[in-house]
Amino acid sequence: MVLSVLLFTIGVIGVLVRRNAIIIFMCIEIMLNAANLLFVAFSRELGDSSGQVIVFFVMTVAAAEVAIGLAIIVSVFKNHDTVNVDEIKSMKG
Amino acid sequence: MVLLVIFGLVAICSAICVIAFKNPIHSALALILTFFSQAGLFIALGAHFVAAVQIIVYAGAIMVLFLFVIMLLNLGSLQDTVRQNVGAIKIFVFLLAALLVIEGITVARYVDQNGGVIKDQSLDVVIQRLKDDFKMSDEDIKSSVEKLYGEGTSISNLTSVQVIGLVHSEMGKTERIGTLLFSKFVLPFEVTSFILIAALIGVITIVNRDPQETA
């Protein structure tokens, strides 16, 4: 429990503090992993396998999300020559 | 328990490394260590299937994606700066951590009190659950019990600790997860395949666009 909360918090700090889009993505992965850990811990505690199946789904969605996110980063880099989120302002118009 | 503590410490240290390193490649390598220690944690919790999937999907596929993008964009040389307004972030993070800890304690207490825990359930309930969730026959249960606690033992003679051990050992098995995946969770399973296809098409569309058109 405590471990999962700690990992999640590290992930949040990472998202807030770093400005490199790729590192922000890694921090999102850490947060998803923390949630997965909690699912598995509770599935053991409750004696119910559903938690482990849901972890499986979370992993699939995470894989899809990373693929799309990295594709967006690549195309942003093509346009702006940077992955620093503070310098990418074109969405603001 | 010892395993849990060791892997937990490794996971936290390497997660801190991920956000502390300046070079994205070093961060990615620290992230691999985080994923592996997470897999270790899953094994320590008895979830062997999830641990295997963790290594294959995260440490394999996702990390290859990350490293490829870092290499393609040649980010290794780019130095990253840290955001300036750290004070507000500190307060926010502290509040969030406090909230999460309170929530965790509340949930843990709720679970303890409301008897979702298997040690409080009667043997019949546990057996019924094994049959419902895992589609196990009486024969299956009998052979699992004998495999775990020696020939000739029957499930009605087990102590409550042994019953919990039985459920835990069944839960981690790939066969049981597979049964659950294709019976109770068959709709989410199909939706997942749809999500993956959508992601695939989306990625191809995004990357194929001509940069001059959109710039």
Interface residues (C-beta under 8 A of the other chain):
Chain A: M1 V2 L3 V5 L6 L7 F8 T9 I10 G11 V12 I13 G14 L16 V17 R18 R19 N20 I22 I23 F25 M26 C27 E29 I30 N33 N36 L37 V40 A41 F42 S43 R44 E45 L46 G47 D48 S49 S50 Q52 V53 V55 F56 F57 M59 T60 V61 A62 A63 A64 E65 V66 A67 I68 L70 A71 I72 I73 V74 S75 F77 K78 N79 V83 N84 D86
Chain B: G8 A11 I12 A15 I16 V18 I19 P24 S27 A28 L31 T34 F35 Q38 L41 F42 L45 G46 A47 F49 V50 V53 Q54 V57 Y58 A61 I62 L65 F66 V69 I70 L72 L73 L75 L78 D80 T81 V82 R83 V86 I89 F92 V93 L96 A97 L100 V101 G104 A108 V111 G116 V117 I118 Q121 V126 R129 D133 F134 I164 V167 H168 M171 G172 R176 I177 L180 L181 K184 F185 P188 F189 T192 I195 L196 A198 A199 L200 G202 V203 I206 V207 R209 P211 T214 A215
